[in-house]
Amino acid sequence: MKPLHNAKQLPLPLLANSAVVPSAPVRIDDTILFGALFSAAALEAVFEDEFASTTSKGVDRLNGFQFAMSAKVQLATASAKCLIGTYRFSPFLEVLKTKGRNKKPRLIGIPTVRDRVVLHQLNKFLATLYPERVPKNVASTYVREISIDLKGKSPTETWICSTDIKTFYDSIQRSRLLKVLAKRIKSQNALKLIGHALATPTVPKNTKRAKHPDYRTDVGVPQGLAISNILASIYMQEVDDVMPTTGITYYRYVDDVLMYGDHDAVEKAFVSLRARLRRRGLSLHPIGSGKSHLQQLFEPFGYLGYTFHWPLISVRDSTTERFLQSIAAKFSDYTHNKTRRLERFKYLTTERLKEIFVLELNERITGAISQKKRYGWIAYFNQISDLKLLHRLDKAIEGMFKRLPDFGNTAPADLKKLRRAYFEMKFNPQGGYVRDYDKIATLAEMLALLTERGRVGPEEALTDEQIKDRYEKYLQHILAAMHKDEGALYG
């Protein structure tokens, strides 16, 4: 998910003994660290642990299983080149993520499996050297902090400024970023590797090799890479550190900024932030443009897909509508593809399709847990206080069954509710109402879930590897759909 930064300054605890001073941070030898992380053995281990079962493909069209056939040789070569500063990334494969009508899509780069291994280690390298820039929270946690802090504020004397940085990732100056990195990173080979990652073009599918240079750019950090978020965070570190000293409370979540305090301080902070960003090749939308607002706390404002009608916290209308559209799409998919599925999968019946539809719909409603991360719309928006919204959404989903004759044009009794999922995800995530994929550990449990969801026929005899591969693909499919419902697409 995106990087988070809360630059609100908290006082250090007083020392019990004034004669005792905190020890200086341990100096990390980044050259030794780089050598350890990029050894052939380290790269092989990361591939086996993280990417052997990945279904994602880069420009070489190889997934994890296919790459495994030559992984040992390729990663040994990659290691040798990284350690002498000659490694080159393959072009990243272009994927366009829509942000809604009349908005430019977000350009995401998909690396090859080999490059994903290298970028994973490079991210670990940066995280070790810049622990203070590693995201530690999710957006909803920041919304909770903001809501708690605002409770004691005067609605008329507290002024809110919400704004965002224009084309944030695309406008970062690479030369400046590399100079910032060079202040802490002494390994020239590490800096070269980062520089080559930044300069690697992102190309559309099936682009001929001769055309790759046409997609090179001089500025910007490619989005979608393991290192994208932390590099952008490092680039903003000086700004994030100084803004809270201007007499306001300051939060930044990637390109979205929220500041509040008294009127004059907030107004001056906006001018200061704009000037600091301009020196870094970045810019803010002007106040009154629709993207930047300066107003009193009692007036409605938005941040990270949430809306604050203080003290009520809700969800932006367009975000709510997008979620309902994603639910409606599942109903359309059931209706339009039912006959095709029955013909293709002879072991399925209409009753089984109905069961599977409700199971998957319920999971979209409640969200899910995987690798201790909470997925889904209700997981992201679990800081709302507008519970009436959840009742309206439940009614809207129930109403969609009126167009499904297979269900007697009425919602089934086992349809789950957002209003309960809100409390379960927030206070009782392990209680069973929300699917916890971390509890599925054995091949038998994986097979049972695949069978329940109609992904395995009764006559199929799958090997252990096939069961694991099919389960991983299905899980990624489910979680990807939930991720689209999350606040990552609020903008």
N, C-alpha and C positions, 0 to 999 in steps of 0.2 A: 504494500500500500504506500501512499505518499509520505514524505518526511514531515515531521512535526517539529515546531520549535516554539517553546514558551520562554521568552526572554524576561519574564517577570522575575525580578531579583528578590531572593529570600535572604534574610540575615543569617550569617553563620552563627552557630550556637556558641555561647560564651564558654571559654575554657575554665575549668574548675580551678586550675592553678595557672596564674598569669605567667609564670616562668616557663610553662610548657608551650612550645610552639609547634605547629603542625610540621611534619617532615616534608621536605621538598619532593615533588613527584619523581618517581623513578624514571631515569633517562633510558629510553628504549633505543637500542642500536637497530635502526631501521634496515641497515644493510644485512645484518644477521637475520632479522625477521623476514626480510624479502627472500633471502636464500632458503630459509626453512619452509616458507609457504609455497614456494614455486619449485621445490624439488620434484622430481618425477614421481616419487612415492607419494608425496602429498597430493599431487594432482590426480593420481590414480585413485587414491582413497576418497577424495571429494567426488569424483565421478561415480564411484560405486555407491556412495552414501546418498548423493543428492540427485544425480542425473541419469542413472542407468535406466530408469523406467519412464523418463520424460517422453511425452508424445510431441512436444514442440519441435518444429523443424526450422532451420535457417535456410540460407541460400543454397546450401549443399543438399537439402532435402533429406537429411538423415535425422531420425529420432534417436533416442538413447539406446534402444535395442540394436539398431543398425550400426551406430557408431561404436558400440562395444566390440564389434568384430576386429576393429583396428585400433582400439583405444590405447592399448599399451604402447604401441609404436608412436602413434600421433602425440600422445601426451609426453612421452620421453623427448620427442623433438621439440614440442612446445616449451617444455621445461628448459631445455638447453638454450633456446632462443630468448626466452624471457630473462634468463640469468646473464646473458651478454648484451641485452638491449636491442635485439634484432627481430623480435616477434612482431608479426603483423596480423591484425584481425581481418577476417573475411567481411565483406560488406554486410551490414545488418539488413534483414528483410523488412520491408515496409509493411506496416499494418496501420490502417486509419481507424481511429476510434471517434465515432460521431459524438458531438456535444449538444446536438439539438439543431433545430431549424435555424438558418441564418447565422450559424457559427462555424468557423473553420474547424475541421476535424483535428484531433490530436494525433500527431505523427509518432508512432511507436516503432522502435527498432527491435527485431528479433534476432539474436545472435545464433550462430551455429552451436551445437553441443560442445564442441571443443572450446569455443570462445566463452561459452557460459561458465565452463570450469575455471578458465583463467580469470574472468571477471568476478566470479565468486570469491576467489582468493585475493584479488585486488581489493574487493570490498572489505574483506576481513583485515587486510593490511591497513587500509585507511581507518577502519573502525578502531583498531588497536592504537593507532597514533593519534586519533581524534575522538576519544571516547565521549567527550562532551557534545559532539555533533551527531551522535547516534540517536535516532528517534527512540524514545522510551515510552510513549503513550499513543493511544489512538485518539482520533478527533473528538469522540464523545466524551473522553476524559477531560479534554480541554474545555468543552462546553460546560461540564459539571463544575470545573474550577471557576469559570467565568460567572455562572449562575450563583454560586455560593458567594463569590466576591461582591457581586452587584446587589445582593440582598440588603446590605447596610447602606447603600448609596442613595442619595437624594435623586428622585426622578426628574427634578427640574434643574438641579445644579450640576448633575453629572452629564457630560457631553460624550457622545459616541462618534468615533470616526471609523467607518468600515470602508476598506479600499482594496484594490488588488494590483499586482504588478503586471504590466502588459507583457505578453509573450515571454514569460519568465525564463524558461529553459533555453529557448531559442535565442535569447539576447545576451546570455552570459558571455563575457569576453574571455576567450580561452587563454590568451597570453597573460592576462591579469590573474586568472585562476592558477595557472602554472607557477607564477611568481609567488602567489600566496602559499601554495603547496611547498615551494622550495625553501620557505622559511623554517619549515619543520622537517621536511623530508630531505635527507642528504644523499640517498641512493639515486644516482643518475639513471640507473637502469629502471628503477621504479617510476621515476618521472617520465622517462621515455615511453614506458608502457602506457601510462595514463594519457600522455600526449597523443599516442597513436590511436588509443580508443576514442578520444575526442574527435580526432580528424577522420575517422573511418566513416564513409558515406552510408546513408540508409537508402536502399534502392527498391523500386517496385519489383514485384515478382516477375521472373523471366527476363530481367534486364540483361542484355549482352555485356560481357566483360569489357568490351571496348567503350561502352557507355557509362561505366561506373564513375569515371572522373567527373562526368557531368553533374553528379549529385553531391560533390564535395562542397562544403561550406566553410567559411572562415570563422564563424562565431557559433556559439551555442553548445549545449551539452545534449547529446542524443538521449531521448527519453526511452524508458523501458529496460535500461541496463541495470545490473546489480549495483553499479557505482553512481548512477545518475543522482539519486537522492542525496547521498552524503557529500558528493562534490558540490551540488548546489547549496547545501547547508554550510559547507566550509566557505564558499564564496560569500555568503551572507553573514559570516560570523562577526565581523567588525561592526556591521550595522546592528545586528541583533543585540550585541553587547552594550552598545552605547545608547540605544533608544530608550530603555527604561530609566536612564539617568536624566532624562529631560523632564521628569515630573509627571509622567503618565504611566498607566499600565499598558503593556504592549504584548500582543500575541501575533505570531506569524505561523501560518500553515501553508507551506510552499509559497504560492503567490498571493494568498489571502491574508490581509493584515487587519487587525482590530486594535484600536487604541481608545482609551477612555480616561477621563479626568475632568478638571475644570475647563471651561471654554477656551481661555487664552492658551493654556498649556497644550491642549489637544491641537489647536490651530497651529501653534508654533511647531509642534511635533510633526504635523503633516508636511509643513514647509521643509523642516530639517530632513525628514525621511526622503522627500522628493529630491532634495539636493544630493544627499548621500547616494541615492540610487543612480542619479544622473551621472555621477562620476564613475559609476561601474557599468555604464551602458544600459541601465534599466530605467523604466519610467512608470509613473502612476497615472491612472485615469484622473482627470481633474474633478474637483468637488462639483456636484450637480450634474455630472455626466450620466448618471444612472448606474455607474460602477463604483463611484466614491460618494460617501454621504457624511455629512457633519450635522448632528442633530442631538436633541436632548433624549435622555434615557426613556422618557415616557412615550416617545414616538417609536413606531415599529422599525426594527432593523433586522438584517439577516447576516448570518455567518455560518459557513460550512454546511449549507443546506438547511440549517435550522432557521426559524424566525422567532424573534423575541418581541412579543407584545407585552412588555413587562407588566406584571411578573409571569405571565403565561409564556411557556416555551413550546413551540409547535414546529411544523415542517413546512417548508416552502411549497406553495400550491403546485408549481410545475414539477417539483420532485415527487410529490404525492401522486400526481397524475401519471408520471412516468412509471411509478411502481404499479399502479392499477393497469396500465397498458401492458406491462410485462405479464401480469396475471391473466389478463384477457387474451394475450397471445397463446397461453397454454390451453385455454378453452378452444380457441380457433384451431390449434394444432391437433387437439383430440378429435374435433369434428371433421376436419378436412383430411386427416391421415388415418382415420380409423380403418377404413376398408383396405387401404394399402397394407397396413400392418397385419391385418387378419390374413391377407393373402400371402404375405411374405413369411410370417411366423405362424405356421400351421398349428403349433401347440398352444397358441393364445386364443381365447374366446372373448366375446364381448364383456362377459362378467369379469374376466381377468384384466382386460383393458381398463375397465371402470375402477377396479381396485388399485391398479398401478397409477392411474391418473390421480386418484385421491391421495395416495401415498406421496407422490411427487409434489402435488399441489400443497399438501400440508407442510412439506418441508420448505417450500418457498415462503409459506406464511410464517413459520416458526424460526427459520434460519437453521443453522447447524454449527457444530463445533468440529474443528479438525486441526490437529497439531497445536492444541490449546488456544487456537484463534477462533473468535466468534464471527460467523459469516451471516450475511443477510440484512435486509432492510431494517428489521426490528432490532437487530444487534447494533447497527450503526446509530439509529435514532432512539436509543434507550434513555436519553436524558430529557425527553419531552415531558411536559406536565399537562399537555392538552390531551387527556384521555378520551374526550369526546370524539376526537379525530379517529381513534382506533375503533370505536363503535361504528362510526360512519363507514370506515373502510371494510369492517366485517360485514356490514349490511350490503355494501356494494358487491363484495365477493359472493355472498349468498345469492344476491340478485342475478349474478351471471349464470347460475344454474337454471334459471327460468327459460334459458334458450337451449337446454340440453334434455331432449326427450328421454335419453337413456337413463336419466336419473329421475324421471317422472316430473321434470321441470321444477324440482325442489332440491335444496341443499341436503346432502346426506348427514345423518346424525353424527358421524365421526369426523366431520369437517372441523379442523382446528381454528382457533380464534386468535387474532392479533392481540386482543386485549389481555388474554391469558399469557400468550407468548411473551408479551412485554414484561410481565412480572417474573415468569419462569426464567427467561434469559438473564434478567437483571439480578434476581435473588436466589434462584434455584436451578442453575444451568445443568447440574448433574442429576436432576430429578427425573428425567426420562421423557418430559414433554418435548424437549428439544433433542434432535438426533445428535449423538456424540460419536463421531466416527473414530475417535481415539480408542473407543472401547472395542472396536473391531480389529482384532490382532491376528487371529488364526486364519488359515486358508479355508477351514470349514465355515467360519463366520462370514468370510468374504463371499464364498459360494452361496451361502444362505441368503445374503442380501441380494446378490445378482439374480438368484432364482425368484425371490420375492418381487423384484422389479421387472421380471420378464426378460432378463438379459441373458439367460441360459436356458436352452431347451432341455426337456427331460431325457432326450436321447443323446445329448452331447457328452462326450467323455473328454474333459479338459485335463491337461497336465497341470502340475502345480504352478509352473511358470505362466501358463495361459490364464489360469484363474487370477493370479496376481496382476497380470498385465491388463486383463479386462476390468478388474475391479478398480485399478488405478485410473484407467481411462474414464470409467463411469464417474468416479469420485471427482476427477478434474472437471468433467462436464457439469456436474451438479454445482460444484463450488464456483465455477466460472459464471454460471447463471446468477447465483446469489451475489457474487461480487459486482455484477452489473447493476443490481438493485441497491447496492450500498452507496454511501455518500461520495465514493470516489468519482461518481459521475454527476455530482450535484451541480457542477458548473457547465 
